[in-house]
Amino acid sequence: MSTPTNPRTPQPPPVRSRYWRPFAAFQYPDFRVLWASTITNQIGQGMQQVLLGFLVFQITDSASMVGAAFAARSAPFLLVGFMVGSITDRLDRRFLMRFAVTGMLSVSLVLGTLALVGSLQVWHLIALAFFFGIFQSFYMTARQVYAYDIVGTAGAINGIALISLAQRIGGVIGALTGGLTLQWQGPETAFFVMAGGYSIGLTALFGLRRIGQSAPVEREPMKDNIVSYFRALKSNRAMSSLMVSTAGSEMLGFSHQVMLPILAEDVLEVGPAGLGILTAFRFIGGAMGIITLGAFSWIRHRGLLLLGALSLFGVGVVLLSQSPNFWVALLFVTFVNSMASAADILHQTLLQTCVPNDQRGRSMGSWIVGVGTAPVGHMEVGYVAGATSAPFALLINGIGLAILPLLLLVFFPQFRQMR
């Protein structure tokens, strides 16, 4: 039986129980499939986070090179971000997700083969991290827009939050699996296990049946799509301000992940297994951020809520820089990423609600471009850590991120009106 190509998602019955409301999006069969596939694909992402940083640092003993590796992975987000948004508006999101996961599966197999034959070098890790970034930019954009397609405007925050929860669950499993497999079995086994996660996620994606109730009916030509995107970016101040906010949080806040391998190896001295636990607590913190955001969902001024989350994100990075031991570091990593997760969901939701329905792919392209500025933060934090220390680099970035919301409020008063 062939998969229907253009059916709409039927409306589910209204949620009557208040206990079921946080899980309302699960009423849609395609959302359940997307959620499950997200977990398995994020196992690969969690493993990638551990393997890339630890192996580069182990080979080079250089914080700057770790920054360069993470920068290589994030650079495609900036290079192809504008195009990804337009392509997502033009093509079937389900096809794009399948294409992207196939690419990540292929890169994992190449890395596993190189490690197996003893030929894995640092330039392989950096070059293939770049290809990981290309495929991830397509996957993340298409997945978030498709989640919105399924649940519609009314269920947007609920749907995006649940997908983010799936990311964190898969990330915890992947981080722990990556750290333990790397320590006990070596990098070749770890990369092949990572490929296994992607293969399961890819298989699940073929179970998606409908394009979603909010998917655009008409799709304009690619050239017109890109031109109208730049016009929207120029005229829509809310969209441009959210792109700037995303960029700031990426450069100053999310760059803390670059320091985790250095903290694990040189400062806390816990090795790859300890790095796996630290990274797992990153994802646990992300899940807690989703729950925390749900508790504050009654706040109508979501722009101000976003700025508050960013400020606490910065405070958390400052606290992480002062961690006296591994257990305190776990606590602060959890807090940092709970605020990071809340800010991330608010960015994605506000971007998709500040544009017409047929431009949501382009709005998420703006988010991808903002994420694509991360290499600046990765290189900066790696350079500062190399010249001074990892804790000092975290301290500087944390202070900058804590101050950022005040600057955004001064230069982009649109945040006061965002709901």
C-alpha positions, 0 to 999 in steps of 0.5 A: 500500500503506497503512502498518500502524498497529500492528505491533511491531518484530521482534527482530533477530538478536543482534549477534555482532561486537564491532565492530558493537555500537556500531551495533547499533540500525541492525539495525532498519529503522525506526531507520535511517529515523529516523536519516536523517530526524534528520540532515535535520531537524537541518540546519534546526536547525543553520541556525536556531541561526546565523540567529536569533542573528546576525540579531537581533544584527545588527538590534539590536546588543544581547546582551540581545535575542539572549538574549531571542530564544533565550529565546523559542525555549526558553520553550515547552519549559517552558510545554507540557513537562508536556502534551507528555509526556502527549500522547506517551504517548497518541498515536502518536509517528510522527504527532507527529513528522510534525506537528512537522516540518510546523510547523517547515517552515511557520515557515521558509517564513514567515521566508523570505517576510518576508525576501524582501519586505524586511519581516523585523523583530526581533519577527518573529524572536522571535515565530516563534522561539517557534513553533519552540520549540513544534514542537521540544518535540513533535518532540524528545520524540516522537523520543527516546521512539520511538527507545527504542520501536524498540530496547527497554530493552537497546538504549536507550543505544545507540539514543539515542546514535546519534540524538544522533550524527545530530543532531550530523551534521545540525547541522554541515551546517546550521551551515556551510550557514547561516553561508555562505548568510547571508553570500553569499546573504542571509537569504531564501535561508538560510530557504528552504534551511532549509525544504528540510531540514525538507521532506526530513526530513518525507518520510523520516518517512513511511517509518516502518512500525512502532510499536516493540517497547516502545511501550505496548499500552494508553494511558490517558485524557489526564486520568488520564495527566496526574494520574499524571504529577504523582504520579510526579514527586512520588514518584519522587525519581530523576525529579525530581532528574534534572529539576532537574539538566537545568534546571541544565545548561540555565540555566548551561551550554547558555546559552553558545550565546547568546554565540556570535553576540556572540563571533563579531561583537564579540570574535573579529570573524569574521562570519556565516561564522565563527559558522557554523564555531563552531556547526558545532564545537558539533555536532562536539564533541557527536559527540565526546561521544557517542564519549567516553560510549561509551568509559565505558559500562562504568561502572555508576554512571551517575548519578555519571558524569552529575555528572562530565560536568556538572562538566567541562561547567562547566570548559569554559565557563570556558575558553571565556570566556578564549579569546584567538583564534578557533582556541582558541575552536573548541577550547574550543567542541568540548570544552564541547559534548562534555561537554554531549552526554554529559550530555544523553544520560545525562539522557535515558537515566536518565529513561527507565529510572527509570520504568515502560515506559508512563510513558516519554513523561512522563519525557521530558516532565520532560526537556522541562520541564528544558530549558524553564528555559533562558530563565532562563539565556538572559536572565541571560547576555544581561543580564550580557553587556550590562552587562559583557561576553560573556566575563565572562558565560560565566565566571560561568555556567561557575563555577556549572555546575562547582559544581552537581554538588556541590550535586546530590550533597548534596541529591539522594543518589539520583545515587549509586544511578542505573545 
